[in-house]
């Protein structure tokens, strides 16, 4: 496994400029690396359920590390926020589970 989440932002520290409850667009990492499956990412074209299954497993690993600087993201809607308190709550856009997201 090479990644701890299935999405990223354009740059390191993108979350630093967010205010409470503000969301930032993310992008799927599987479209930016060759052979995403060998790196623990879903294949390009994976179903939303498959993306969520893999993202949830990666989030559990990240959650066990206990980083308080993380936020949350929706791997289906490709959005992230700094509000870690909403971890595992439903996404307001799709109802899927919000997962832990690292900004660095």
N, C-alpha and C positions, 0 to 999 in steps of 0.2 A: 504494500500500500504506500503510495507516494503523496496522496492528498488527504486532507482532513475535512474537506467539504467539496461539493460538486460545482459551486459557483465562485466567482471572484469579482472584484471591482476593477476599474481601470488602473488605479494606482494604490500604493501602500499609504495607509492613513486617510483614505477617502472618508472614513466615518468621522474623522476629527472635526469636520466642518458641519456635521449634522446637529440639529437641535432635537429636543425630545419629540418623539413620535413622527419625525421626518424620515422618509424612506428614500433610498438611493437605488438606482438600477444596477443589477448584477448581470453577469454573462456566464453561460455554461462553460466550464473548463474543458469538457470533452470535445468541444469544437476547436480547441486551440492546441491540443497535443496529439501526436501520432499514437495510435494504439491505446486509446483511453482505458480499455478494459484491463490492460496489463498494469495500469497505475491505480486500480481500484475505482475508476470512474465508470459510469454507465456508457454503453456504446452510443454513438451518434444515432439519433432516431429512436432511442429507447422510449417506451411508453411512459406516461407520467407516473404510473404506479411503480414501475421499475426504478425510475429516477428517485422517487420518494423513498423506496426501500433502501437503496444504496446510500442516499443522503442521510437517512435516519441512522443507519449503522455507523456512518462516519461521525455524525453528531454525538452519538453515545460515547465514542472514543474521546472526542473533544471535551464533552461534558465531564468526563472522569478526570481530566487535567485541571479543571477548576479555574480557568482563566476569567478573571473579573473584567478584563478589557474587551471581551468579546461582545457581540450583539447577536441578533437573530436574523434569519433569512427564510424566504420561501423558495425552494428549488423548482417549484412549478411556475410561479409568477415572476421569478428572477428579480426580487427586491430584497433589500436588507435595511435594518435600522439598528441603532445602538442600544435599544431597550431590551437588555437580557432578561428582565423580569417577565417578559412575554414568551419565554422559551416553552415550547410544546403547546402553546395556545393556538387556536385556529387562526389561519390567515384571513384577514378581512376581505380579501379579494376572491379566494378560491375555497376557503374552509379547510385547506390542508394544514398540517402541523408546522409551526414555525420551529426551525432548527438552529442550533448554535452556529455562529458565523464569526470567524476570525478576520480581523482587518489587516493583519500583518502577515 
